[in-house]
Amino acid sequence: MNGVKVLWVFAHPEQRSLGGSLRDEGLRTLREHGHETCLSDLYAMKWNPVVDSGDFGHDPRERLVVGTESQNAHASGGLSADIRAEQAKIEWADTLVVQFPLWWYGMPAMLKGWFDRVFVKGFAYGVTEPGPDGRILRYGDGTLAGKRALVLVTLGARASSVGPRGVNGELEELLFPLQHGTLWYSGMSVLPPFAVHGADRLSVTGYEAITAELRDRLRTLSTAEPIPYRYQNRGDYDADLVLLPHLAPGVTGLGAHRT
């Protein structure tokens, strides 16, 4: 794998956690293979996850329309310094690794707030092709197209319980809002997730096995096949953004949006 630039976004409140150890092992592996790394450790940074008027230099006495104000602030360079710093890291990176524990079927609020504040209109969404009839560039196209993303998630559930018939639902469907609705939406190619099951009861032997697997996955960051999500603007959807009837006939739900 040729050298890549990786932004590792880590969201866990405990540095001594399993997640912290996996983060350190992952970053060490990347550096050993000649890759550049940058870490956003959100809890250590005391990241503010709350969107408010201060993000945009907006007068709090006036009604706040987040999409409009964020777009204007992004275009004018008026976003708050912490947001601009995170956006600069994303622009620098070839690949984004997003690591978190699965809490209540989703990411920690700290990480959700990072996306809410950093992925603003004009930066990660709300862009169009040039010209008067330009299409909205999203779901595979857009400002972050060409970058890759990998979700690394730890969860207490056993692997079978997040399988196709598991009581918790299938893992890739649980991650669909992040992987498809955020990362792919903004243009990134999304690799299959790296999941650590039974994270709260992992043995020493299990830890050694999972770190070896993680090292192998990180060696293929630039070559592994991404999840084959459908592009919005390449003929698979009609004008109402509904999948055309001859594609995946009889299939409904989230799985219909993969080729």
C-alpha positions in Angstrom: 0.0 0.0 0.0 1.4 3.4 -1.0 1.6 6.0 1.8 -1.7 7.5 2.8 -2.7 10.3 5.2 -5.2 9.1 7.8 -7.3 11.1 10.2 -8.3 8.9 13.1 -11.3 10.2 15.0 -11.7 8.5 18.4 -14.7 8.9 20.7 -14.3 7.1 24.0 -14.1 8.7 27.5 -11.5 6.3 28.9 -7.9 6.3 27.5 -7.2 2.9 29.2 -10.2 1.2 27.5 -10.0 -1.5 24.9 -10.9 1.2 22.4 -7.9 3.2 23.5 -5.6 0.2 23.1 -7.0 -0.5 19.6 -6.5 3.1 18.6 -2.9 3.0 19.7 -2.3 -0.3 17.9 -3.9 1.1 14.8 -1.9 4.3 14.7 1.3 2.5 15.4 0.6 0.0 12.6 -0.1 2.8 10.1 3.1 4.7 11.1 5.2 1.5 10.8 4.0 1.1 7.2 5.1 4.7 6.3 1.7 6.4 6.5 1.0 9.8 8.0 -1.5 10.0 10.8 -3.5 12.7 12.6 -5.6 12.0 15.7 -8.8 13.8 16.8 -9.4 12.3 20.3 -12.7 14.0 21.0 -13.0 13.4 24.8 -9.4 14.4 25.3 -9.9 17.5 23.3 -13.0 18.3 25.3 -14.8 18.7 22.0 -18.0 20.8 22.2 -20.7 18.6 20.5 -23.4 21.3 20.6 -24.4 23.3 17.6 -25.2 26.9 18.4 -25.1 30.4 17.0 -21.5 30.8 18.1 -20.4 28.3 15.5 -21.3 30.8 12.8 -20.8 34.2 14.4 -24.5 34.6 14.3 -26.4 37.1 16.4 -28.2 34.9 19.0 -31.1 37.5 19.1 -31.9 36.5 15.6 -33.6 33.3 14.4 -30.9 30.7 13.6 -31.4 28.7 10.4 -28.5 26.2 10.8 -28.1 25.2 7.2 -28.1 28.7 5.8 -25.9 30.2 8.5 -23.4 27.3 8.4 -23.1 27.6 4.6 -22.6 31.3 4.8 -20.0 31.0 7.6 -18.1 28.3 5.7 -18.0 30.4 2.5 -16.8 33.5 4.4 -14.3 31.8 6.7 -16.5 32.7 9.6 -16.9 29.2 11.2 -15.5 28.9 14.7 -11.8 28.0 15.0 -12.4 24.5 16.4 -14.7 23.6 13.4 -12.2 25.0 10.9 -9.4 23.0 12.5 -11.3 19.7 12.1 -12.3 20.5 8.5 -8.6 21.2 7.7 -7.7 17.7 9.0 -10.4 16.1 6.8 -9.1 18.1 3.8 -5.6 16.9 4.5 -6.5 13.2 4.9 -7.0 10.6 2.2 -8.8 8.3 4.6 -11.0 8.8 7.7 -11.1 6.2 10.4 -14.0 6.7 12.8 -13.8 4.7 16.0 -16.4 4.5 18.8 -18.3 2.1 21.1 -21.8 1.3 20.0 -24.1 2.8 22.6 -27.9 2.4 22.3 -27.6 1.4 18.6 -25.6 4.5 17.7 -22.5 6.5 18.2 -21.7 8.5 21.4 -23.3 12.0 21.5 -19.7 13.4 21.4 -19.1 11.9 18.0 -22.5 12.8 16.7 -21.8 16.3 17.7 -18.5 16.3 15.8 -20.4 15.4 12.6 -23.1 17.9 13.3 -20.7 20.8 13.8 -18.0 19.8 11.2 -19.9 18.4 8.3 -21.7 21.7 7.6 -23.5 22.8 4.4 -21.0 23.8 1.7 -18.3 21.6 3.2 -19.8 18.1 3.3 -23.2 18.6 1.7 -25.4 21.1 -0.1 -23.1 21.4 -3.2 -24.2 21.3 -6.8 -22.7 20.8 -10.2 -21.8 24.0 -12.0 -24.4 25.6 -14.2 -28.0 26.7 -13.8 -29.4 23.1 -13.7 -26.7 21.6 -11.6 -27.6 18.4 -9.8 -27.1 18.1 -6.0 -23.9 16.2 -5.5 -24.4 13.6 -2.8 -24.4 9.8 -2.3 -21.0 9.0 -3.8 -20.4 12.5 -5.3 -19.6 15.7 -3.6 -16.8 17.6 -1.9 -15.4 14.6 -0.1 -15.4 12.2 -3.1 -12.1 10.5 -3.5 -11.6 9.9 0.2 -12.1 6.6 2.0 -13.7 5.9 5.3 -13.5 3.0 7.7 -15.7 2.6 10.8 -14.2 0.8 13.7 -16.8 -0.1 16.3 -16.6 -2.0 19.6 -19.8 -3.5 21.0 -20.8 -5.8 23.8 -23.1 -8.0 21.6 -21.9 -11.3 20.3 -21.4 -11.6 16.6 -24.4 -13.9 16.1 -26.8 -11.4 17.6 -25.9 -8.7 15.0 -26.1 -11.1 12.1 -28.9 -11.5 9.5 -31.4 -13.0 12.0 -29.9 -11.7 15.3 -32.1 -10.0 17.8 -30.1 -6.8 17.6 -30.4 -6.4 13.8 -27.7 -6.7 11.3 -24.6 -4.6 12.1 -24.3 -2.9 8.7 -27.9 -1.9 8.9 -27.3 -0.5 12.4 -24.4 1.5 10.9 -26.4 2.6 7.8 -27.1 6.1 9.1 -23.4 6.8 9.5 -21.9 4.8 6.6 -24.5 5.5 4.0 -26.3 8.6 5.3 -23.2 10.6 6.3 -19.9 9.2 4.9 -21.3 8.0 1.5 -23.7 10.9 1.3 -20.7 13.3 1.5 -18.9 11.4 -1.2 -16.5 9.1 0.7 -16.0 5.5 -0.4 -16.9 3.4 2.7 -15.0 0.2 3.5 -16.8 -2.7 5.3 -16.7 -1.9 9.1 -14.3 -3.4 11.5 -16.2 -4.7 14.5 -15.1 -6.0 17.8 -17.8 -8.1 19.3 -18.1 -9.0 23.0 -15.8 -6.1 23.7 -16.6 -6.0 27.4 -15.4 -9.6 28.0 -12.5 -10.0 25.5 -9.8 -12.4 26.7 -6.1 -11.9 26.3 -6.1 -14.4 23.5 -9.1 -12.7 21.9 -7.3 -9.3 22.1 -4.3 -10.7 20.4 -6.4 -12.1 17.6 -8.4 -8.9 17.1 -5.3 -6.7 17.0 -3.7 -9.0 14.4 -7.0 -8.7 12.4 -6.9 -5.0 12.7 -3.3 -4.7 11.5 -4.3 -6.8 8.5 -7.2 -4.5 7.7 -5.2 -1.3 8.0 -2.7 -2.6 5.5 -5.4 -2.6 2.9 -6.9 0.8 3.5 -6.2 2.0 0.0 -6.9 -1.2 -1.9 -9.8 -2.9 -0.2 -13.1 -2.9 -2.1 -15.6 -0.5 -0.6 -19.3 -1.2 0.2 -21.0 -1.1 -3.2 -23.6 1.6 -2.5 -25.5 3.0 -5.4 -24.8 6.5 -6.7 -27.7 8.9 -6.6 -26.8 10.6 -9.9 -25.7 7.7 -12.2 -29.1 6.4 -13.4 -30.3 4.1 -10.6 -32.9 6.5 -9.2 -35.9 8.4 -10.7 -36.6 12.1 -10.3 -38.2 11.4 -6.9 -35.0 9.6 -5.8 -36.8 6.2 -5.8 -34.8 3.2 -7.0 -35.9 2.2 -10.5 -38.2 -0.9 -10.6 -35.9 -3.1 -12.7 -33.1 -2.7 -10.1 -33.2 -5.2 -7.2 -36.8 -6.2 -8.0 -38.8 -7.1 -5.0 -36.1 -5.9 -2.6 -37.1 -3.1 -0.2 -35.4 -1.5 2.8 -31.7 -0.6 3.2 -30.3 -3.5 1.2 -31.8 -2.1 -2.0 -29.3 0.6 -2.0 -26.3 -1.7 -2.6 -25.5 -3.0 -6.1 
